[in-house]
Amino acid sequence: MSENAVKVLYRLKNAGYEAYLVGGGVRDLLLGREPKDFDIATNAHPEEVKKVFRNCRLIGRRFRLAHVHFGREIIEVATFRSMQEPGEEGDRETENGMLLRDNVYGTIEEDALRRDFTVNALYYNIEDFSVVDYTGGMADLEQGVLRLLGDPETRYREDPVRMLRAARFAAKLGFRINEACEAPIFELSDLLQSVPAARLFDEVLKLFMGGVALESFEKLRHYNLFGQLFPETEEALAHEEHEFPITFVTRGMQNTDTRVHEGKPVTPAFLFAVLLWEPVRQLADEFRLGGESPLQAMQQAGSEIVFRQAQRISLPKRFSIPMREIWNLQHRFEFRTGKRPHRLLAHPRFRAAYDFLLLRAESGEADQELADWWTRFQELEGDERNKMAKSPKGEGDGRRRRRRRRRKPKTKQPEAD
C-alpha cells in the first residue's frame, strides 16, 4: 500500500475523522494486483480535509474532491455521499436522469450504495485492518462478477460513462458483467453522446493504455460502444469488404499492450493515429481522385477527420499534431533514392512513422518489401547507406522527377529596311 495513502488515513483519523481506503485500490489488493491509485473516503468535508493538509487542493464541480499532493503522487480524498434528497445546504443537480452535480454528504453506508459496482464498494478500515462490505462485493469478487448497485438503467442514465467502466473492468479483471447490468448497455449506448468530449478522452486513455487495449476494443465493439466513441472508424470497419482495417487496428492494440507489459513508453498520439487511419486513408483517396497531390490529400484528410473526431473525443494539440505528422510521413517512405531517405531518417517523428509503416505492412496494407528496405536502411551507415539509396530498388513508386524544359533563345529578327 502507498505510504502516502497510509499517512493520509492516519492523519485524518488522528484529527477525529473516519477514513477508509476504498474502491479500486482495495479491489486490486484483494486480487493480488498492484493498485494504480489509492482513493480515500471520509466523513470530513472537503474544506475540513484542506485544513488538515497544507498540501491539499480542492477540485471538481460535479463531485467536490480533495487532492493531497506528495510530489508526483496524488491521494484523492472524497467525502461520504448521501442517498437522501438535498436539504438547504445540499448541492445536487440532474438533467434527463444524468447526474450533473452531487455534493450531498452522508454516511459510509450511504456512500457504499452510491458507488458504481459492488467490487468497488469495499472499504479498508485502518482501525482493525478489516475490509468493510455493505454490498456483497466480496462474494462478487470471488465469483468474478461485475454487478451495478441499484437499477442498472437508472445508474447508466445518471452517468453513461459507467457503461465504459463496465467494459474496461471486464477486460482488465477478466470478469463477466452481470446479465441485468449487461442488457441495457446495447440500448443506452447513445447516451455517451451527452458526455463532455474532454471526459471521454480521459476514459479512452484508461481503456486503451492500461495493458488490455485489445480486450477493451473487442468489448467496446461487442456492446456497440466503440461506434459512439469513434463513429468514422466504426463505419469504416463495418463496411470494409477486406480484412485490412480490423487487422490493422487489432495489431495496433496488440502493439500497445506489448509495450505496456514490457515497460516501454506509449503515446496517445500513436494510438489515435492507428484508430483514425482508415477513415483518413479513405478520405485522402477521395481527395487524390479530385486532383490533389498525395501530401495535400493526406493533410486535408487528416485535418478533416481530426476535426470530426474532436466533436466526440477531445484531442489535445500535443497529441493531434504528432498524429498528423505520422500520417503525412507515410507517402515519403515511397521515395528511397537520393537525399530523400536521409532527410526522412533525420525527421524527429521518423521512428513513430516507421513503426506505423511496419504495422501497415504486417496488416497487408503496405508492401512488406518497403518496410524491409527501411529496416535495412537504418541498420547501415556511411557509404553502405549511400549505396543503398542509389540502388534501382529504391525508386519507390517509380516516379521520375520531371525535368524542366530549356527555353530556346529567341532569334533576333532582321531590322526592316
C-alpha positions in Angstrom: 0.0 0.0 0.0 1.2 3.5 -0.7 3.0 5.0 2.2 1.4 8.4 1.4 -2.1 6.9 1.4 -1.4 5.4 4.9 -0.2 8.9 6.0 -3.5 10.4 4.9 -5.6 7.7 6.6 -3.8 8.1 9.9 -3.7 11.9 9.9 -7.5 12.1 9.2 -8.1 9.5 12.0 -5.9 11.4 14.4 -7.8 14.6 13.5 -11.0 12.9 14.7 -12.5 11.8 11.4 -13.4 8.5 9.9 -11.2 7.5 7.0 -11.1 4.4 4.8 -9.2 3.2 1.7 -11.9 2.5 -0.9 -12.6 1.5 -4.5 -10.1 0.0 -7.0 -7.2 0.1 -4.6 -8.9 -2.3 -2.2 -10.3 -4.4 -5.1 -6.8 -4.8 -6.7 -5.1 -5.5 -3.4 -7.6 -8.3 -2.7 -7.0 -9.7 -6.2 -3.2 -9.7 -5.7 -2.7 -6.8 -8.2 -0.7 -3.7 -7.7 -3.1 -0.7 -7.5 -2.5 2.3 -9.6 -4.5 4.7 -7.4 -5.3 5.0 -3.8 -8.6 6.7 -3.0 -9.8 7.6 0.4 -13.4 8.1 1.7 -14.0 10.1 4.8 -16.7 11.9 6.8 -14.6 15.1 6.7 -15.9 17.7 4.3 -13.6 18.9 1.6 -12.9 22.2 3.4 -12.1 20.2 6.6 -9.7 18.0 4.7 -7.9 21.1 3.4 -7.4 22.3 6.9 -5.7 19.0 7.9 -3.3 19.0 4.9 -1.4 22.1 3.8 -0.5 20.2 0.6 -4.2 19.9 -0.4 -6.1 21.3 -3.3 -9.9 21.2 -3.8 -11.1 20.3 -7.3 -14.2 19.5 -9.2 -17.7 20.8 -9.6 -19.6 17.6 -10.3 -18.0 15.9 -7.3 -16.1 18.1 -4.9 -12.8 16.3 -4.1 -9.7 17.0 -2.1 -6.3 16.1 -3.8 -3.5 15.7 -1.3 -0.2 16.1 -3.1 3.0 14.2 -2.3 5.4 15.2 -5.1 4.1 13.5 -8.2 1.7 11.2 -6.3 -1.8 12.4 -5.6 -4.1 10.8 -3.0 -7.7 11.6 -3.7 -10.0 12.1 -0.7 -13.8 12.1 -1.2 -16.5 12.8 1.4 -19.1 10.2 2.0 -22.1 10.9 -0.3 -25.7 10.7 0.7 -28.7 8.8 -0.6 -31.0 11.5 0.7 -32.5 14.4 -1.3 -30.6 17.6 -0.8 -31.7 19.9 2.0 -31.0 23.6 2.4 -27.3 23.0 2.2 -27.4 20.3 -0.4 -25.9 20.6 -3.8 -27.3 18.1 -6.3 -28.4 18.7 -9.9 -29.7 16.3 -12.6 -30.8 16.7 -16.2 -32.8 14.0 -18.1 -31.7 11.5 -15.5 -28.0 12.4 -15.8 -26.3 13.5 -12.6 -24.6 16.8 -13.2 -23.6 17.6 -9.7 -23.7 15.7 -6.4 -22.2 17.2 -3.3 -24.7 16.0 -0.7 -22.8 14.3 2.1 -23.9 11.3 4.2 -22.7 8.2 6.0 -20.4 5.4 4.9 -23.4 3.0 4.5 -25.0 5.5 2.1 -21.7 6.2 0.3 -21.3 2.4 -0.4 -24.7 2.3 -2.1 -23.8 5.4 -4.2 -20.8 3.7 -5.8 -21.0 2.0 -9.2 -20.0 -1.7 -8.9 -20.1 -3.9 -5.8 -16.5 -4.8 -6.2 -15.6 -1.1 -6.0 -17.6 -0.6 -2.8 -15.2 -2.3 -0.4 -13.6 -0.3 2.4 -10.4 -1.0 4.2 -10.5 0.1 7.8 -7.2 1.0 9.5 -8.9 0.8 12.9 -8.8 -3.0 12.9 -7.3 -3.8 9.4 -10.5 -5.2 8.2 -12.5 -5.0 4.9 -15.9 -3.5 5.3 -18.5 -4.7 2.8 -22.1 -3.4 2.7 -23.0 -4.6 -0.8 -21.8 -8.2 -1.3 -18.7 -7.1 -3.1 -16.5 -9.8 -1.6 -18.8 -12.5 -3.0 -18.8 -10.9 -6.4 -15.1 -10.5 -6.3 -14.7 -14.2 -5.6 -17.1 -15.2 -8.4 -15.6 -12.8 -10.9 -18.8 -10.8 -11.5 -19.4 -7.1 -12.2 -22.7 -6.0 -10.7 -24.0 -2.5 -10.6 -25.5 -1.2 -7.4 -29.2 -0.1 -7.9 -31.3 -0.3 -11.0 -28.8 -0.6 -14.0 -30.7 1.6 -16.4 -31.1 4.4 -13.8 -27.4 4.2 -12.9 -26.4 4.3 -16.6 -28.6 7.3 -17.2 -27.1 9.1 -14.1 -23.6 8.6 -15.6 -23.3 7.0 -19.1 -19.5 6.6 -18.6 -20.4 3.7 -16.3 -21.0 1.6 -19.5 -17.4 2.3 -20.5 -16.2 1.4 -17.0 -18.1 -1.9 -17.1 -16.4 -2.8 -20.4 -13.0 -1.7 -19.0 -13.2 -3.6 -15.8 -14.5 -6.7 -17.6 -11.4 -6.5 -19.9 -8.9 -5.6 -17.1 -10.1 -8.1 -14.5 -11.4 -10.9 -16.8 -14.8 -10.6 -15.0 -18.2 -11.1 -16.6 -20.8 -8.4 -16.5 -24.0 -9.5 -14.6 -26.8 -10.1 -17.2 -29.1 -7.5 -15.7 -26.3 -4.9 -16.0 -25.3 -6.1 -19.4 -28.7 -5.9 -21.3 -29.3 -2.1 -21.0 -25.9 -1.2 -22.5 -26.9 -2.2 -26.0 -29.9 0.1 -25.8 -28.4 3.0 -24.0 -25.0 3.4 -25.7 -26.1 6.6 -27.5 -26.2 8.3 -24.1 -22.4 8.7 -24.4 -23.1 11.5 -26.9 -24.1 13.7 -24.0 -20.8 13.2 -22.1 -18.2 16.0 -22.4 -15.5 15.3 -25.0 -12.7 16.0 -22.5 -14.1 13.4 -20.1 -14.3 10.8 -22.9 -10.7 11.5 -23.8 -9.6 10.5 -20.3 -11.8 7.4 -20.4 -10.3 6.3 -23.7 -6.8 6.6 -22.3 -7.8 4.3 -19.4 -9.4 1.8 -21.8 -6.5 1.6 -24.3 -3.3 2.4 -22.3 -3.6 0.1 -19.4 -2.3 -3.1 -21.0 -5.6 -4.5 -22.1 -6.3 -2.4 -25.2 -7.2 -5.4 -27.4 -9.6 -6.9 -24.9 -11.1 -3.4 -24.3 -11.5 -2.8 -28.1 -13.3 -6.1 -28.5 -15.6 -5.4 -25.5 -16.5 -2.0 -26.8 -17.4 -3.3 -30.3 -19.4 -6.1 -28.7 -21.6 -3.7 -26.7 -21.9 -1.1 -29.6 -19.9 1.4 -27.6 -17.0 1.8 -29.9 -19.1 3.5 -32.6 -20.2 6.1 -30.1 -16.5 7.0 -29.4 -15.1 6.6 -32.9 -18.0 6.8 -35.4 -15.8 7.3 -38.5 -13.7 4.3 -37.6 -16.6 2.1 -36.8 -18.2 2.9 -40.2 -15.0 2.0 -42.0 -14.7 -1.3 -40.1 -18.3 -2.2 -40.6 -18.4 -1.6 -44.4 -14.9 -2.7 -45.4 -15.0 -5.9 -47.6 -11.4 -6.8 -46.9 -9.9 -7.7 -43.5 -7.2 -5.0 -43.5 -8.9 -2.3 -41.3 -9.8 -4.6 -38.4 -6.5 -6.4 -38.6 -4.6 -3.1 -38.6 -6.5 -1.8 -35.5 -6.2 -5.1 -33.6 -2.4 -5.3 -34.4 -2.1 -1.7 -33.2 -3.9 -2.7 -29.9 -1.6 -5.7 -29.5 1.4 -3.5 -30.1 0.3 -1.1 -27.4 -0.3 -3.9 -24.9 3.1 -5.4 -25.6 4.8 -2.1 -25.0 2.9 -1.6 -21.7 3.8 -5.0 -20.5 7.5 -4.5 -21.4 7.6 -1.2 -19.6 8.1 0.7 -22.8 6.6 4.2 -23.3 3.3 4.5 -25.1 1.8 7.7 -26.5 -1.8 8.6 -27.2 -0.7 10.2 -30.5 0.3 6.8 -32.0 -2.8 5.1 -30.6 -5.2 7.7 -32.1 -3.2 7.6 -35.3 -4.0 3.9 -35.5 -7.6 4.2 -34.6 -8.3 7.0 -37.2 -6.1 5.8 -40.0 -8.7 4.0 -42.1 -11.2 7.0 -42.3 -8.2 9.3 -43.0 -6.9 6.9 -45.7 -10.3 6.7 -47.4 -10.8 10.4 -47.4 -7.3 11.0 -48.7 -8.1 8.7 -51.6 -11.1 10.8 -52.5 -9.1 14.0 -52.4 -6.4 12.4 -54.7 -9.1 11.4 -57.2 -10.1 15.1 -57.1 -6.7 16.1 -58.3 -4.8 16.8 -55.0 -1.2 15.6 -54.6 -0.6 12.8 -52.1 0.7 15.1 -49.4 -2.1 17.7 -49.9 -4.7 15.0 -49.9 -3.3 13.5 -46.7 -3.0 16.8 -44.9 -6.6 17.8 -45.8 -8.0 14.4 -44.9 -6.1 14.4 -41.6 -7.4 17.8 -40.6 -11.0 16.9 -41.5 -11.1 13.6 -39.6 -9.4 15.2 -36.5 -12.0 17.9 -36.6 -14.9 15.5 -36.8 -13.4 13.2 -34.1 -12.9 16.1 -31.7 -16.7 16.5 -31.7 -16.8 13.2 -29.7 -13.5 13.0 -28.0 -11.2 16.0 -27.4 -7.8 15.7 -29.0 -5.2 18.0 -27.4 -2.8 19.5 -29.8 0.2 17.9 -28.1 -1.3 14.6 -29.5 -3.1 15.7 -32.6 -0.1 17.4 -34.2 2.3 14.4 -34.0 -0.6 12.2 -35.0 -1.0 14.1 -38.3 2.8 14.1 -38.8 2.8 10.3 -38.6 0.1 10.2 -41.3 1.8 12.8 -43.5 5.2 11.0 -43.5 3.7 7.7 -44.8 3.9 8.7 -48.5 7.5 9.8 -48.1 8.6 6.2 -47.4 7.9 5.5 -51.1 10.9 7.7 -52.1 14.1 5.8 -51.5 16.7 7.4 -53.8 19.0 10.4 -53.5 18.9 12.6 -50.4 15.2 12.0 -49.6 15.6 8.9 -47.4 18.4 10.6 -45.5 16.2 13.6 -44.8 13.3 11.4 -43.7 15.6 9.4 -41.4 16.6 12.7 -39.6 12.9 13.7 -39.1 12.1 14.0 -35.4 8.9 11.9 -36.0 10.6 9.3 -38.1 10.6 6.5 -35.5 6.9 6.7 -34.8 6.1 6.9 -38.6 8.4 3.9 -39.2 6.6 1.9 -36.5 3.3 2.9 -38.2 4.6 1.7 -41.5 5.6 -1.7 -40.0 2.1 -2.0 -38.7 0.6 -1.3 -42.1 2.9 -3.9 -43.7 2.0 -6.5 -41.1 -1.7 -5.9 -41.8 -1.3 -6.2 -45.5 -2.0 -2.6 -46.4 1.6 -1.6 -47.2 4.2 -3.5 -49.2 6.4 -5.7 -46.9 9.4 -5.1 -49.2 9.1 -1.4 -48.5 9.1 -2.0 -44.7 12.1 -4.3 -45.0 14.0 -1.8 -47.1 13.6 0.9 -44.4 14.6 -1.6 -41.7 17.8 -2.4 -43.5 18.5 1.3 -44.4 18.5 2.2 -40.7 20.9 -0.6 -39.8 23.6 0.6 -42.3 25.9 3.5 -42.0 28.1 5.8 -44.2 28.9 4.6 -47.7 26.7 1.4 -47.4 23.7 3.5 -46.6 24.5 5.9 -49.5 25.0 3.0 -51.9 21.6 1.6 -50.8 19.9 4.9 -51.6 21.4 4.8 -55.1 20.1 1.3 -56.0 17.4 0.9 -58.6 15.2 -0.9 -56.0 15.0 2.4 -54.1 12.9 4.1 -56.8 9.8 3.6 -54.7 6.7 4.3 -56.7 8.8 4.5 -59.9 8.1 8.2 -60.5 10.8 10.3 -62.0 11.3 13.9 -61.4 10.2 15.9 -64.4 12.9 17.9 -66.0 12.2 21.5 -66.7 12.5 22.2 -70.5 15.0 24.7 -71.5 13.6 27.6 -73.5 15.2 28.1 -76.8 16.7 31.6 -77.2 14.7 33.9 -79.3 16.3 34.6 -82.7 16.9 38.2 -83.4 14.6 39.5 -86.1 16.3 41.3 -89.0 15.7 45.0 -89.0 13.4 46.3 -91.7 14.9 48.4 -94.4 
